[in-house]
Amino acid sequence: MRVAHIPLLSPWIVCLTLFLVACGADKGADRAGGAADGGGAAADGGATDGADGSDGSAGADGAGGSDGATDGGADGADGSTDGGEGADGATDGGADGGDDGAALLDDDGALSALEIATAGLWYTSESDYPLDVIIFADPGVELSAETATTALAPAYSYREGTMPLAERAADEVTLGAVLDRYTVEQDWWDDTMRADAERWRALRDIFELQLGAPRAFRLGERASSGDIFRDVDIFVIGRTSSGAWAGFRTVSIET
């Protein structure tokens, strides 16, 4: 039998050898631990970065995109609303244009309509006067309070003992200043007044709907207060399709 011969080592060599072996094992363990730690850190870092990447991706931006879409939608909706207002404006313009563009009565039609509407109506004051239908050609001057005594001369009827037309002062007033007293119902009206009001409203409609540019004038003596008074000539007129002026004349006594 062969026996292996193992040389005997001195005790200090054995100790040194064991120490070195132990150190190597510790270093290996440290390396293994470091590798594990590094791997964990890398994993943690990767996971964190991944999470960051997830956060930085379309999550927040996508939400912003959603907000942007919402804002855009809201803006679009607002724009639609504004467009609706434009439509309202077009509607209003169309309505106004319809009134302004309505066909005016011709001379004969205006005379006929006014004669029917004024029949039996009286302008009430300290003395009552009927409504006289008038029509006259355009005077060729701008109709105003300053030119009224000249422009209305063709339709004027002198009454004996009254102030001549050339000496009269004139005021332009609204259609309502002449007709509201008969067309705007009051609590104290009786049945007769209410019935007459329908006829006065029909007369008013001729000026507001069937004649152009309705005008109203008061001619008389100028009081110190600035008002026109005494025997006052009242003219209410509007244009026919030919450009002539048609309407009525009456008198109001205001002393």
C-alpha positions, 0 to 999 in steps of 0.5 A: 500500500502506498501512503501519501506523504504530507509534509508537516508544517510549522504552527505559525505557517498553519495560523497564517494560512488559516488567517489568509483563508478567512480574509479571502472568505470575508472579501468574497462575502463583501463582494457578494454583498456589494453585488447584491446591494448594487443590484438592489440599488440598480433595481431600486433606481430602475424602478424609481426611474421607471416611475419617474418616467411614468410620471413624466410621460403622458400622465400629467401631460395627458391630463393637460392635454385633456384640460386643453381639449376641455378649454378648446371645447369651452372656447368652441362652445363660446364661439358658437354662443357668439355666433348665436349672438351674431344670428340674433343681430342678423334677425334684429337687422332683418326685422328692422329692414322689414319695417323700413322696407315695407311698401308705402302707400301711394298718393291715392291709397294714402288719401283713401286710408286717411279719409276712412281712419279720420272719419268721425274723429275729433281732436279734443281741447277747449274746443273740439276740431275735426281731423282734415286730411291733407296731401301736398308735394315735397316742398323741396326744403328740409322739413324742421321746426325752422322751416315748418311755416314755409314747408307746410304752407300748401296744407295750411288753412287760415282761420279768420281772426287768428294769427297769420301763418308767417307770424306763427312759431313752430315746434316739432313734436313726437307722434306720441305727443299728439296721439298718446292721449287717444291710443294709450289707455288710462284707468279712468277711461269710459267705454266710449273712450276705449271704443274710440281708441281702436280707431285712433290706433288704426290711424296711428298705424297708417303713419307708423306702418304705411307711410314713411318718416312720420312727423308732427308739428305744432304751430301757434303763438309762443308763450313766455314759458317757451310753449306754443299756445292759444289756437294751435295748428297741429300737423301729422304727416308722413311720406307716400311712395311718390315722396309727397307728404300726406296726413291730417291737420287739426286745431287745439285751443289752449289758452 
